[in-house]
Amino acid sequence: MSEVEHGEPTRPYSCDAVSSFSSVLSSVPERVPIVLEPLIDLGQSDVETELRR
């Protein structure tokens, strides 16, 4: 899961993206891994914050 726009690199998660991810999360079986692609490595967030979202 990532926040992207056409022709741009990955961006920090917006409230809209988090809401969209949340709306489909119940459809994803627990055994299926989900890869989160926030911009933690660029210092724009941290692991704990992203996991809470």
N, CA, C and O atoms as a CHARMM CRD file, in Angstrom:
* protein
*
  212
    1    1 MET  N      0.85300  -1.16500   0.00000 PROA 1      0.00000
    2    1 MET  CA     0.00000   0.00000   0.00000 PROA 1      0.00000
    3    1 MET  C      0.89400   1.22100   0.00000 PROA 1      0.00000
    4    1 MET  O      1.83100   1.32800   0.79200 PROA 1      0.00000
    5    2 SER  N      0.59600   2.12300  -0.88500 PROA 2      0.00000
    6    2 SER  CA     1.39200   3.33900  -0.95400 PROA 2      0.00000
    7    2 SER  C      0.52000   4.48800  -1.43200 PROA 2      0.00000
    8    2 SER  O     -0.58600   4.28600  -1.93400 PROA 2      0.00000
    9    3 GLU  N      1.02900   5.67000  -1.26800 PROA 3      0.00000
   10    3 GLU  CA     0.35100   6.88200  -1.72600 PROA 3      0.00000
   11    3 GLU  C      1.15600   7.40200  -2.90800 PROA 3      0.00000
   12    3 GLU  O      2.28800   7.85500  -2.73400 PROA 3      0.00000
   13    4 VAL  N      0.59100   7.34200  -4.09700 PROA 4      0.00000
   14    4 VAL  CA     1.29200   7.80000  -5.28800 PROA 4      0.00000
   15    4 VAL  C      0.35900   8.65900  -6.13700 PROA 4      0.00000
   16    4 VAL  O     -0.86400   8.56900  -6.03000 PROA 4      0.00000
   17    5 GLU  N      0.95100   9.47600  -6.96500 PROA 5      0.00000
   18    5 GLU  CA     0.22900  10.21200  -7.99400 PROA 5      0.00000
   19    5 GLU  C      0.93300   9.94100  -9.30300 PROA 5      0.00000
   20    5 GLU  O      2.12500   9.63500  -9.32400 PROA 5      0.00000
   21    6 HSD  N      0.21100  10.05100 -10.37500 PROA 6      0.00000
   22    6 HSD  CA     0.76700   9.77300 -11.70200 PROA 6      0.00000
   23    6 HSD  C      2.06700  10.55200 -11.92000 PROA 6      0.00000
   24    6 HSD  O      2.09500  11.77800 -11.80900 PROA 6      0.00000
   25    7 GLY  N      3.12900   9.82800 -12.22900 PROA 7      0.00000
   26    7 GLY  CA     4.39000  10.45600 -12.55700 PROA 7      0.00000
   27    7 GLY  C      5.18600  10.97600 -11.37800 PROA 7      0.00000
   28    7 GLY  O      6.21500  11.62500 -11.56600 PROA 7      0.00000
   29    8 GLU  N      4.72600  10.70200 -10.15600 PROA 8      0.00000
   30    8 GLU  CA     5.44600  11.17400  -8.97100 PROA 8      0.00000
   31    8 GLU  C      5.87400   9.99300  -8.12000 PROA 8      0.00000
   32    8 GLU  O      5.29300   8.91200  -8.22300 PROA 8      0.00000
   33    9 PRO  N      6.87600  10.18400  -7.28600 PROA 9      0.00000
   34    9 PRO  CA     7.30300   9.10400  -6.39300 PROA 9      0.00000
   35    9 PRO  C      6.29400   8.90400  -5.25700 PROA 9      0.00000
   36    9 PRO  O      5.35200   9.68000  -5.09800 PROA 9      0.00000
   37   10 THR  N      6.51100   7.86400  -4.48800 PROA 10     0.00000
   38   10 THR  CA     5.68300   7.58100  -3.31800 PROA 10     0.00000
   39   10 THR  C      5.66100   8.78400  -2.38800 PROA 10     0.00000
   40   10 THR  O      6.67300   9.46600  -2.22700 PROA 10     0.00000
   41   11 ARG  N      4.50300   9.04800  -1.77200 PROA 11     0.00000
   42   11 ARG  CA     4.34300  10.18800  -0.86600 PROA 11     0.00000
   43   11 ARG  C      3.88600   9.69200   0.49400 PROA 11     0.00000
   44   11 ARG  O      3.48200   8.53600   0.61800 PROA 11     0.00000
   45   12 PRO  N      3.93800  10.53600   1.51500 PROA 12     0.00000
   46   12 PRO  CA     3.39500  10.14300   2.82200 PROA 12     0.00000
   47   12 PRO  C      1.89700   9.84700   2.67400 PROA 12     0.00000
   48   12 PRO  O      1.23000  10.41800   1.81100 PROA 12     0.00000
   49   13 TYR  N      1.37600   8.95700   3.51500 PROA 13     0.00000
   50   13 TYR  CA    -0.04800   8.61800   3.46400 PROA 13     0.00000
   51   13 TYR  C     -0.89400   9.82900   3.81700 PROA 13     0.00000
   52   13 TYR  O     -0.63600  10.51300   4.80800 PROA 13     0.00000
   53   14 SER  N     -1.90000  10.08500   3.00400 PROA 14     0.00000
   54   14 SER  CA    -2.86900  11.14100   3.30600 PROA 14     0.00000
   55   14 SER  C     -4.01900  10.52900   4.11700 PROA 14     0.00000
   56   14 SER  O     -4.14000   9.30700   4.20900 PROA 14     0.00000
   57   15 CYS  N     -4.84200  11.37300   4.69100 PROA 15     0.00000
   58   15 CYS  CA    -6.02900  10.89100   5.42000 PROA 15     0.00000
   59   15 CYS  C     -6.94900  10.12200   4.47200 PROA 15     0.00000
   60   15 CYS  O     -7.54800   9.12200   4.86700 PROA 15     0.00000
   61   16 ASP  N     -7.06100  10.57700   3.23800 PROA 16     0.00000
   62   16 ASP  CA    -7.89900   9.88000   2.25600 PROA 16     0.00000
   63   16 ASP  C     -7.36500   8.48600   1.94900 PROA 16     0.00000
   64   16 ASP  O     -8.14100   7.53700   1.83000 PROA 16     0.00000
   65   17 ALA  N     -6.05800   8.35500   1.82100 PROA 17     0.00000
   66   17 ALA  CA    -5.46900   7.04400   1.53800 PROA 17     0.00000
   67   17 ALA  C     -5.69900   6.10000   2.70900 PROA 17     0.00000
   68   17 ALA  O     -6.07100   4.94400   2.50500 PROA 17     0.00000
   69   18 VAL  N     -5.48200   6.57500   3.93400 PROA 18     0.00000
   70   18 VAL  CA    -5.70000   5.75100   5.12100 PROA 18     0.00000
   71   18 VAL  C     -7.15700   5.29500   5.17800 PROA 18     0.00000
   72   18 VAL  O     -7.43600   4.13600   5.48500 PROA 18     0.00000
   73   19 SER  N     -8.07400   6.19500   4.88600 PROA 19     0.00000
   74   19 SER  CA    -9.49200   5.86200   4.87100 PROA 19     0.00000
   75   19 SER  C     -9.79200   4.80300   3.81000 PROA 19     0.00000
   76   19 SER  O    -10.54400   3.86200   4.06300 PROA 19     0.00000
   77   20 SER  N     -9.21400   4.95400   2.64500 PROA 20     0.00000
   78   20 SER  CA    -9.42200   3.97600   1.56900 PROA 20     0.00000
   79   20 SER  C     -8.85800   2.61500   1.93800 PROA 20     0.00000
   80   20 SER  O     -9.50900   1.59300   1.72500 PROA 20     0.00000
   81   21 PHE  N     -7.65200   2.59500   2.48800 PROA 21     0.00000
   82   21 PHE  CA    -7.05400   1.32900   2.90900 PROA 21     0.00000
   83   21 PHE  C     -7.94200   0.65500   3.95600 PROA 21     0.00000
   84   21 PHE  O     -8.17300  -0.55200   3.89700 PROA 21     0.00000
   85   22 SER  N     -8.43300   1.43600   4.90700 PROA 22     0.00000
   86   22 SER  CA    -9.26400   0.90400   5.98600 PROA 22     0.00000
   87   22 SER  C    -10.55800   0.29900   5.45700 PROA 22     0.00000
   88   22 SER  O    -11.05900  -0.68600   6.00000 PROA 22     0.00000
   89   23 SER  N    -11.09300   0.89200   4.39800 PROA 23     0.00000
   90   23 SER  CA   -12.36900   0.41200   3.86700 PROA 23     0.00000
   91   23 SER  C    -12.26800  -0.97000   3.22000 PROA 23     0.00000
   92   23 SER  O    -13.27500  -1.67200   3.12600 PROA 23     0.00000
   93   24 VAL  N    -11.09000  -1.37100   2.77700 PROA 24     0.00000
   94   24 VAL  CA   -10.93700  -2.68700   2.15300 PROA 24     0.00000
   95   24 VAL  C    -10.19700  -3.68500   3.03900 PROA 24     0.00000
   96   24 VAL  O    -10.09700  -4.86200   2.69300 PROA 24     0.00000
   97   25 LEU  N     -9.69000  -3.23800   4.15100 PROA 25     0.00000
   98   25 LEU  CA    -8.87400  -4.09600   5.01200 PROA 25     0.00000
   99   25 LEU  C     -9.61000  -5.35400   5.46300 PROA 25     0.00000
  100   25 LEU  O     -9.00300  -6.42100   5.55100 PROA 25     0.00000
  101   26 SER  N    -10.89300  -5.24800   5.74700 PROA 26     0.00000
  102   26 SER  CA   -11.64600  -6.42200   6.20800 PROA 26     0.00000
  103   26 SER  C    -11.76400  -7.48500   5.11400 PROA 26     0.00000
  104   26 SER  O    -12.08200  -8.63500   5.41800 PROA 26     0.00000
  105   27 SER  N    -11.51900  -7.13600   3.86100 PROA 27     0.00000
  106   27 SER  CA   -11.57700  -8.08700   2.75200 PROA 27     0.00000
  107   27 SER  C    -10.27600  -8.85100   2.56000 PROA 27     0.00000
  108   27 SER  O    -10.22800  -9.82100   1.80500 PROA 27     0.00000
  109   28 VAL  N     -9.22800  -8.42000   3.23500 PROA 28     0.00000
  110   28 VAL  CA    -7.91600  -9.05200   3.09200 PROA 28     0.00000
  111   28 VAL  C     -7.75200 -10.09100   4.19500 PROA 28     0.00000
  112   28 VAL  O     -7.79100  -9.74300   5.37500 PROA 28     0.00000
  113   29 PRO  N     -7.56900 -11.36700   3.83300 PROA 29     0.00000
  114   29 PRO  CA    -7.37700 -12.40100   4.85400 PROA 29     0.00000
  115   29 PRO  C     -6.16100 -12.09000   5.73200 PROA 29     0.00000
  116   29 PRO  O     -5.17300 -11.52900   5.26100 PROA 29     0.00000
  117   30 GLU  N     -6.24600 -12.45800   6.99800 PROA 30     0.00000
  118   30 GLU  CA    -5.15100 -12.16600   7.94500 PROA 30     0.00000
  119   30 GLU  C     -3.83300 -12.78300   7.52100 PROA 30     0.00000
  120   30 GLU  O     -2.77300 -12.25200   7.85200 PROA 30     0.00000
  121   31 ARG  N     -3.87300 -13.87500   6.80700 PROA 31     0.00000
  122   31 ARG  CA    -2.62600 -14.56600   6.41900 PROA 31     0.00000
  123   31 ARG  C     -1.92600 -13.89900   5.23500 PROA 31     0.00000
  124   31 ARG  O     -0.80000 -14.26600   4.90000 PROA 31     0.00000
  125   32 VAL  N     -2.57300 -12.93500   4.60600 PROA 32     0.00000
  126   32 VAL  CA    -1.99800 -12.25800   3.44500 PROA 32     0.00000
  127   32 VAL  C     -1.14700 -11.08000   3.91300 PROA 32     0.00000
  128   32 VAL  O     -1.65500 -10.17600   4.57500 PROA 32     0.00000
  129   33 PRO  N      0.13200 -11.08200   3.57900 PROA 33     0.00000
  130   33 PRO  CA     0.98400  -9.96000   3.98700 PROA 33     0.00000
  131   33 PRO  C      0.62800  -8.67800   3.23000 PROA 33     0.00000
  132   33 PRO  O      0.22500  -8.71800   2.06700 PROA 33     0.00000
  133   34 ILE  N      0.78200  -7.57000   3.89800 PROA 34     0.00000
  134   34 ILE  CA     0.56700  -6.26800   3.28300 PROA 34     0.00000
  135   34 ILE  C      1.86800  -5.48500   3.41200 PROA 34     0.00000
  136   34 ILE  O      2.41900  -5.36300   4.50600 PROA 34     0.00000
  137   35 VAL  N      2.34800  -4.96500   2.31100 PROA 35     0.00000
  138   35 VAL  CA     3.57200  -4.17100   2.30800 PROA 35     0.00000
  139   35 VAL  C      3.17600  -2.70300   2.40100 PROA 35     0.00000
  140   35 VAL  O      2.48100  -2.18100   1.52900 PROA 35     0.00000
  141   36 LEU  N      3.62400  -2.04800   3.46000 PROA 36     0.00000
  142   36 LEU  CA     3.37400  -0.62100   3.63300 PROA 36     0.00000
  143   36 LEU  C      4.55600   0.14100   3.05000 PROA 36     0.00000
  144   36 LEU  O      5.70900  -0.21900   3.28500 PROA 36     0.00000
  145   37 GLU  N      4.27000   1.18300   2.29800 PROA 37     0.00000
  146   37 GLU  CA     5.32800   1.96200   1.66300 PROA 37     0.00000
  147   37 GLU  C      5.25400   3.43900   2.05500 PROA 37     0.00000
  148   37 GLU  O      5.18300   4.30700   1.18500 PROA 37     0.00000
  149   38 PRO  N      5.27000   3.72500   3.34300 PROA 38     0.00000
  150   38 PRO  CA     5.32900   5.13000   3.73000 PROA 38     0.00000
  151   38 PRO  C      6.76400   5.63100   3.57800 PROA 38     0.00000
  152   38 PRO  O      7.67500   4.85600   3.28800 PROA 38     0.00000
  153   39 LEU  N      6.95000   6.92200   3.77500 PROA 39     0.00000
  154   39 LEU  CA     8.28600   7.49400   3.58400 PROA 39     0.00000
  155   39 LEU  C      9.08100   7.55200   4.88300 PROA 39     0.00000
  156   39 LEU  O      9.63700   8.59100   5.23900 PROA 39     0.00000
  157   40 ILE  N      9.12700   6.43500   5.57700 PROA 40     0.00000
  158   40 ILE  CA     9.86100   6.37400   6.83900 PROA 40     0.00000
  159   40 ILE  C     11.34400   6.64800   6.61600 PROA 40     0.00000
  160   40 ILE  O     11.97600   7.35300   7.40300 PROA 40     0.00000
  161   41 ASP  N     11.89300   6.09200   5.54800 PROA 41     0.00000
  162   41 ASP  CA    13.33500   6.25800   5.30300 PROA 41     0.00000
  163   41 ASP  C     13.71600   7.69300   4.97900 PROA 41     0.00000
  164   41 ASP  O     14.89600   8.03900   5.04100 PROA 41     0.00000
  165   42 LEU  N     12.75100   8.53700   4.63700 PROA 42     0.00000
  166   42 LEU  CA    13.04400   9.94000   4.36500 PROA 42     0.00000
  167   42 LEU  C     12.75200  10.82500   5.57300 PROA 42     0.00000
  168   42 LEU  O     12.80600  12.05200   5.48000 PROA 42     0.00000
  169   43 GLY  N     12.44200  10.19600   6.70700 PROA 43     0.00000
  170   43 GLY  CA    12.21500  10.94200   7.94000 PROA 43     0.00000
  171   43 GLY  C     10.88700  11.66000   8.01400 PROA 43     0.00000
  172   43 GLY  O     10.69500  12.51100   8.88300 PROA 43     0.00000
  173   44 GLN  N      9.95500  11.33400   7.11200 PROA 44     0.00000
  174   44 GLN  CA     8.66300  12.00000   7.11700 PROA 44     0.00000
  175   44 GLN  C      7.64400  11.30800   8.01800 PROA 44     0.00000
  176   44 GLN  O      6.53700  11.81300   8.20700 PROA 44     0.00000
  177   45 SER  N      8.00900  10.16900   8.56700 PROA 45     0.00000
  178   45 SER  CA     7.15200   9.44500   9.49500 PROA 45     0.00000
  179   45 SER  C      8.02500   8.47500  10.26700 PROA 45     0.00000
  180   45 SER  O      9.24600   8.46300  10.11000 PROA 45     0.00000
  181   46 ASP  N      7.38900   7.65700  11.10800 PROA 46     0.00000
  182   46 ASP  CA     8.13100   6.63200  11.82800 PROA 46     0.00000
  183   46 ASP  C      7.29100   5.35700  11.86200 PROA 46     0.00000
  184   46 ASP  O      6.08200   5.40300  11.63400 PROA 46     0.00000
  185   47 VAL  N      7.91700   4.23500  12.14300 PROA 47     0.00000
  186   47 VAL  CA     7.26100   2.93500  12.08000 PROA 47     0.00000
  187   47 VAL  C      6.04200   2.87900  12.99600 PROA 47     0.00000
  188   47 VAL  O      4.97900   2.43300  12.56700 PROA 47     0.00000
  189   48 GLU  N      6.17100   3.32200  14.24800 PROA 48     0.00000
  190   48 GLU  CA     5.07200   3.24500  15.19600 PROA 48     0.00000
  191   48 GLU  C      3.83700   4.00900  14.70900 PROA 48     0.00000
  192   48 GLU  O      2.71500   3.51400  14.81600 PROA 48     0.00000
  193   49 THR  N      4.04300   5.19500  14.18200 PROA 49     0.00000
  194   49 THR  CA     2.93900   6.00400  13.66700 PROA 49     0.00000
  195   49 THR  C      2.24500   5.30000  12.51900 PROA 49     0.00000
  196   49 THR  O      1.01600   5.23500  12.48800 PROA 49     0.00000
  197   50 GLU  N      3.00800   4.77300  11.57700 PROA 50     0.00000
  198   50 GLU  CA     2.42300   4.11100  10.41400 PROA 50     0.00000
  199   50 GLU  C      1.67900   2.84600  10.80200 PROA 50     0.00000
  200   50 GLU  O      0.62700   2.55700  10.23100 PROA 50     0.00000
  201   51 LEU  N      2.19100   2.09300  11.74900 PROA 51     0.00000
  202   51 LEU  CA     1.48100   0.87900  12.18600 PROA 51     0.00000
  203   51 LEU  C      0.16900   1.22100  12.89200 PROA 51     0.00000
  204   51 LEU  O     -0.81100   0.49200  12.74600 PROA 51     0.00000
  205   52 ARG  N      0.13400   2.30800  13.64800 PROA 52     0.00000
  206   52 ARG  CA    -1.10200   2.72700  14.28500 PROA 52     0.00000
  207   52 ARG  C     -2.14600   3.12300  13.23800 PROA 52     0.00000
  208   52 ARG  O     -3.33000   2.82000  13.38500 PROA 52     0.00000
  209   53 ARG  N     -1.69800   3.79800  12.18800 PROA 53     0.00000
  210   53 ARG  CA    -2.62900   4.21800  11.13500 PROA 53     0.00000
  211   53 ARG  C     -3.26800   3.00400  10.52000 PROA 53     0.00000
  212   53 ARG  O     -4.08800   3.13200   9.61000 PROA 53     0.00000
